[in-house]
């Protein structure tokens, strides 16, 4: 991938929105990225939470990200449009064990967000959280349940198995998201030159 600092300015911060239904595990993932320690006593997001984090591992090491963690309760989901508008990347966290809600509800909410005009082509990282628990669905099944193949052709995505509490899979997922963001920026820059 080359020198990261040549791709993203040291002074530039990526705007990343973190979405997902309530109880998916967004706060543990966010705090794991921030402090790189096991954090088990997080509180559900009421409204939104914002954190500026310099990534400390992987190929995206040193990249500054401004994360917006938006609550996943049903009454807060209409706000997702405002917080996801014109972001560099979208992280959608799903509970791999919550089979009842994994189907239509999670799929519908995800597809709504990716279809907003301002989000067309925004890279998407799906975190398949809680993969450490018994009865968690495999990534291929989650991909099928969310109908990721039905997303608009301009939406690039990656689905990452993870356990947010211990941080497993988060670095790999952020590296993939960073890679997709760079590809999109390069593509947009080339289109402007035409």
C-alpha positions in Angstrom: 0.0 0.0 0.0 3.0 2.3 0.3 3.7 5.0 2.7 0.4 5.8 4.6 1.5 9.4 5.3 1.6 10.1 1.6 -2.0 8.9 1.2 -3.7 10.8 4.1 -2.3 14.0 5.6 -1.1 13.8 9.2 -3.4 16.7 9.9 -6.4 15.3 8.2 -8.9 13.2 10.2 -11.2 10.6 8.6 -14.9 11.0 9.4 -16.2 7.6 10.3 -19.8 6.9 11.4 -20.5 3.7 13.5 -24.0 2.4 13.2 -25.9 -0.7 14.2 -29.0 -1.8 16.1 -29.0 -1.5 19.9 -26.9 -4.1 21.7 -24.7 -4.9 18.7 -21.5 -3.9 20.6 -20.6 -0.5 19.1 -19.2 1.2 22.3 -16.9 -1.8 23.2 -15.4 -1.7 19.7 -15.0 2.0 19.8 -13.3 2.1 23.2 -11.1 -0.9 22.3 -9.8 1.1 19.3 -9.3 4.1 21.6 -7.5 2.6 24.6 -6.5 -0.8 23.2 -7.6 -2.5 26.5 -10.5 -4.8 27.3 -13.5 -2.6 28.3 -16.5 -4.5 29.5 -18.5 -2.0 31.4 -19.7 0.2 28.6 -23.1 2.0 28.6 -25.5 1.8 25.6 -25.3 4.9 23.4 -28.1 7.3 24.1 -28.1 9.8 21.2 -24.5 9.8 20.0 -20.9 9.5 21.2 -18.0 11.0 19.4 -14.3 10.1 19.8 -11.2 11.2 18.0 -8.8 8.3 17.8 -5.4 7.8 16.2 -5.2 4.2 15.1 -2.4 2.3 16.8 -2.1 -0.9 14.8 -2.1 -2.4 11.3 -1.5 -0.6 8.0 -3.7 2.3 9.1 -1.5 2.9 12.1 -1.1 6.6 12.8 -4.2 7.6 10.9 -6.5 9.9 12.9 -10.2 9.1 12.8 -13.2 11.1 14.1 -15.7 8.4 15.0 -19.4 9.1 15.5 -21.1 6.3 17.3 -24.9 6.8 16.9 -27.4 5.0 19.1 -29.2 2.1 17.5 -32.6 2.3 19.3 -35.5 2.5 16.9 -36.4 6.1 17.8 -32.8 7.2 17.0 -32.4 5.5 13.6 -33.9 8.5 11.7 -30.9 10.4 12.9 -28.5 8.1 11.1 -29.0 10.0 7.8 -27.7 13.2 9.4 -24.7 11.6 11.0 -23.7 9.5 8.0 -23.9 12.2 5.4 -20.7 12.8 3.5 -18.6 10.5 5.7 -15.4 8.9 4.6 -16.6 5.5 5.8 -19.5 3.7 7.4 -19.0 0.9 10.0 -22.2 -1.2 10.6 -21.9 -3.4 13.6 -24.1 -6.5 13.9 -24.6 -8.9 16.7 -23.7 -12.3 15.2 -25.8 -14.2 17.8 -29.0 -12.2 17.5 -30.5 -14.3 14.8 -34.1 -12.9 15.3 -33.1 -9.4 14.4 -30.3 -10.3 12.0 -32.6 -10.8 9.1 -35.0 -8.2 7.9 -34.6 -5.4 10.5 -30.8 -5.2 10.3 -30.9 -5.6 6.5 -33.5 -2.8 6.1 -31.7 -0.3 8.3 -28.4 -1.0 6.6 -29.8 -0.6 3.1 -31.6 2.6 4.0 -28.3 4.2 5.1 -26.3 3.1 2.0 -29.0 4.4 -0.4 -29.0 8.0 0.9 -27.8 10.2 -2.0 -24.9 11.5 0.2 -23.8 8.0 1.0 -23.6 6.6 -2.6 -20.2 4.9 -2.9 -19.2 5.5 0.7 -17.1 2.5 1.8 -18.8 0.1 4.2 -17.2 -2.1 6.9 -19.6 -4.6 8.4 -18.3 -5.8 11.8 -19.8 -9.2 12.5 -19.4 -8.9 16.3 -19.6 -11.5 19.0 -18.0 -14.2 16.9 -16.5 -15.6 20.1 -19.9 -16.7 21.4 -21.5 -20.1 20.8 -24.2 -20.1 18.1 -22.8 -17.0 16.3 -23.6 -17.1 12.6 -20.7 -17.5 10.2 -19.7 -14.5 8.2 -21.0 -15.9 4.9 -24.4 -16.4 6.5 -24.4 -12.8 7.9 -23.5 -11.5 4.4 -26.4 -13.4 2.9 -28.9 -12.3 5.7 -27.9 -8.6 5.1 -28.1 -9.1 1.3 -24.8 -7.2 0.9 -24.7 -8.3 -2.8 -27.8 -6.2 -3.3 -26.1 -2.9 -2.3 -25.6 -0.3 -5.0 -22.7 -1.2 -7.3 -20.8 1.9 -6.2 -20.8 0.7 -2.6 -17.6 -1.2 -1.7 -17.9 -3.3 1.4 -16.0 -5.7 3.6 -17.4 -8.0 6.3 -15.1 -8.6 9.2 -15.6 -11.3 11.9 -14.8 -9.7 15.3 -15.0 -9.8 19.0 -15.1 -6.1 20.0 -14.5 -6.6 23.7 -11.1 -8.2 23.2 -10.4 -6.4 19.9 -10.1 -9.4 17.7 -10.7 -8.5 14.1 -10.9 -4.7 14.6 -7.5 -3.8 13.3 -8.0 -6.0 10.2 -11.4 -4.4 9.7 -10.0 -0.8 10.0 -7.2 -1.7 7.6 -9.8 -2.8 5.0 -11.9 0.3 5.5 -8.9 2.5 5.2 -7.9 0.7 2.0 -11.4 1.2 0.5 -11.4 4.9 1.5 -8.1 5.4 -0.3 -9.4 3.6 -3.4 -12.5 5.8 -3.4 -10.5 9.0 -3.0 -8.2 8.0 -5.9 -11.2 7.2 -8.1 -12.9 10.5 -7.3 -9.6 12.4 -7.9 -9.3 10.7 -11.3 -12.9 11.6 -12.2 -12.3 15.3 -11.4 -9.3 15.4 -13.8 -11.5 14.2 -16.7 
